[in-house]
Amino acid sequence: MPLFPHHTLHHVYHCAASACISTLNAVTQKSLPGIFIVICTLLILSISGSSAASPEQTPDLAGYLDIPPEYGDTIFRINPYSSKQIYIVGISHRDPNNGADKSTTVQTQIEIFRIGEWLKENKRLDLLLPEGYFTAGHTLSSPTPSAAHASNQVHPVLDDAYLQKSLAADSPGVNAEKLLMQHHNLPVRQVEGRKIYDAVRNSLDKLNTIGNGPDEMSGTRAELIYLQQIRTAQLLQNIPEVVEYEYLRGAVGNCSALFTIGLNHIKDIFRHIENEGISIESPGGIKSDRLVANLNLLQKGYGVTIIIPRTLADDHKLLRLTKIDRILLDHHRPSSAFIKQTRAPRQPLFVDNNE
């Protein structure tokens, strides 16, 4: 994050100008060096010019997601002025074999809850889309249009001690999303495809099978990477349809949603957005088997924000392992001050709507 954010420098600049104004007011009463008067005059004129800046300059601050730094870092934003917004939060999973917490899981979950709570209060967040979430009929319940109104009601603030207790390891099935549902009436919807999810699980089980030879291990690992890339792409592609369906039927008040997904997927999500489309090579590297598609989120004009919870953002080793550090290096400043505007979408190539 920059040492001095833009809004901080702007404030300091104005304070300096105010001091100069006071000094210039005393000129008639006391003789001052001419060079000092010239400097103050130029500074005041500069401030006046910035106050009357052209409309093209104002979006930089308007698009800045001023999320409290103790909750996390916003590492990427695109199309921040769209009325349709998807907030992607990288999460830390529990152990897939026994469901146990990692050392940072509970604190990370608290931060995810706070991020969702802040987005609800400040950005009209209305919907949760968790990775790995399944329910019959793709919905947790069938809310009436009044549910969108109910989700906007004021709720008591939960302290960290309550969250810590609720998210402890002896409370299986309780996570940040569930607490956001319970305490902020935020509905949860499924964007996960069962077929590709099961394929990934089966591939992971094969990789963990004892007795695999080096060649078989290498092939299974390549298969798993490929399937995970397909799964990540499919999750992204499903988001607009789910969000707009809920909006059109009146279950939510706007097209904004919080999508939570494991940190390992963030690099691929970022790559698809940067490339303005999906391109995934087959495990064998055969070009004819490459999956190519336009990215639905960009085609439909969504804004996308990627947020890393504070605990994970401070874990530099984890950022290297998940290759998120490359995203930060690419843009030279890992902060929510970075905003990228959308370019025109590419021409349609190929879209696979099957699971």
HELIX and SHEET records of a PDB file:
HELIX    1   1 HIS A    6  ASN A   25  1                                  20    
HELIX    2   2 GLY A   34  SER A   51  1                                  18    
HELIX    3   3 PRO A   59  ALA A   62  1                                   4    
HELIX    4   4 THR A  105  LYS A  123  1                                  19    
HELIX    5   5 ALA A  136  HIS A  138  5                                   3    
HELIX    6   6 SER A  146  ALA A  150  1                                   5    
HELIX    7   7 ASP A  160  SER A  166  1                                   7    
HELIX    8   8 ALA A  176  HIS A  184  1                                   9    
HELIX    9   9 ARG A  194  LEU A  207  1                                  14    
HELIX   10  10 PRO A  214  LEU A  248  1                                  35    
HELIX   11  11 LEU A  263  HIS A  265  5                                   3    
HELIX   12  12 ILE A  266  GLU A  274  1                                   9    
HELIX   13  13 LYS A  287  ASP A  289  5                                   3    
HELIX   14  14 ASN A  296  GLN A  299  1                                   4    
HELIX   15  15 ARG A  310  ALA A  313  1                                   4    
HELIX   16  16 HIS A  316  LEU A  321  1                                   6    
HELIX   17  17 ILE A  324  HIS A  331  1                                   8    
SHEET    1   A 5 GLY A  72  ILE A  78  0                                        
SHEET    2   A 5 GLY A 303  PRO A 309 -1                                        
SHEET    3   A 5 GLN A  85  ILE A  91  1                                        
SHEET    4   A 5 SER A 256  GLY A 262  1                                        
SHEET    5   A 5 LEU A 128  PRO A 130  1                                        
SHEET    1   B 2 GLY A 277  ILE A 280  0                                        
SHEET    2   B 2 LEU A 291  ASN A 294 -1                                        
END                                                                             
